[in-house]
Amino acid sequence: MPAAALKTKSVSQPVLIDLPYAPLEKRRLPAGRPREWYVNHNRRLKAMRLAIALLDSGVYLPNQAKNSTIRRMAEDVGIHPPSDITCHMVRALMRYSR
């Protein structure tokens, strides 16, 4: 069942919840940008995926997310081990999302 319906007492309409999550179809990145732009773009995406995985696993504070913790999570999720710069970006995302 792709969506579950919940009924509430005050509203007669069911509330739809999307289950399970299906990622959007990937599109090609725009051509003609400097290589550094693509590197930074992919690094931001990786940091975002890792930050979400850490938050889902119960790591809520940036000081709890050491490089070793982030790299272990990357291994669990199936992502290549992140660099020190990417680990720093993960902590920055966790810090500024509050």
HUVEN-V14730 format. One record per residue. N is the residue number from 1. SS is DSSP state (h for helix, s for strand, l for the rest). PSI is psi in whole degrees, -180 to 180 (999 if undefined). OMEGA is omega as a letter, one per 40 degrees, with the letter a starting at -180 (999 if undefined). Layout:
N|SS|PSI|OMEGA ; N|SS|PSI|OMEGA
This chain:
1|l|118|a ; 2|l|-25|a ; 3|s|141|i ; 4|s|142|a ; 5|s|132|i ; 6|s|140|i ; 7|l|138|i ; 8|l|160|a ; 9|l|-38|a ; 10|l|-21|a ; 11|l|132|a ; 12|l|-17|i ; 13|l|139|i ; 14|l|148|i ; 15|s|125|a ; 16|s|134|i ; 17|s|126|a ; 18|s|117|i ; 19|l|138|e ; 20|l|169|a ; 21|l|132|i ; 22|l|120|a ; 23|l|156|i ; 24|l|157|i ; 25|l|135|a ; 26|l|142|i ; 27|l|157|i ; 28|l|146|i ; 29|l|153|a ; 30|l|141|a ; 31|l|160|i ; 32|l|4|i ; 33|l|159|i ; 34|l|152|a ; 35|h|-37|a ; 36|h|-33|i ; 37|h|-44|a ; 38|h|-40|i ; 39|h|-47|i ; 40|h|-39|i ; 41|h|-49|i ; 42|h|-35|i ; 43|h|-41|i ; 44|h|-41|i ; 45|h|-43|i ; 46|h|-43|i ; 47|h|-39|i ; 48|h|-44|i ; 49|h|-41|a ; 50|h|-40|i ; 51|h|-42|i ; 52|h|-43|i ; 53|h|-40|i ; 54|h|-43|i ; 55|h|-40|i ; 56|h|-29|a ; 57|h|-4|i ; 58|l|4|i ; 59|l|103|a ; 60|l|-21|a ; 61|l|143|a ; 62|h|-33|a ; 63|h|-12|i ; 64|h|-18|a ; 65|l|81|i ; 66|l|165|i ; 67|h|-40|a ; 68|h|-38|i ; 69|h|-42|a ; 70|h|-42|a ; 71|h|-36|i ; 72|h|-40|i ; 73|h|-40|i ; 74|h|-40|i ; 75|h|-41|i ; 76|h|-38|a ; 77|h|-23|a ; 78|l|31|i ; 79|l|146|i ; 80|l|147|a ; 81|l|132|a ; 82|l|156|i ; 83|l|175|i ; 84|h|-36|i ; 85|h|-43|i ; 86|h|-39|i ; 87|h|-40|i ; 88|h|-40|i ; 89|h|-36|i ; 90|h|-47|i ; 91|h|-37|i ; 92|h|-41|i ; 93|h|-41|a ; 94|h|-34|a ; 95|h|-44|a ; 96|h|-3|i ; 97|l|-9|a ; 98|l|999|999
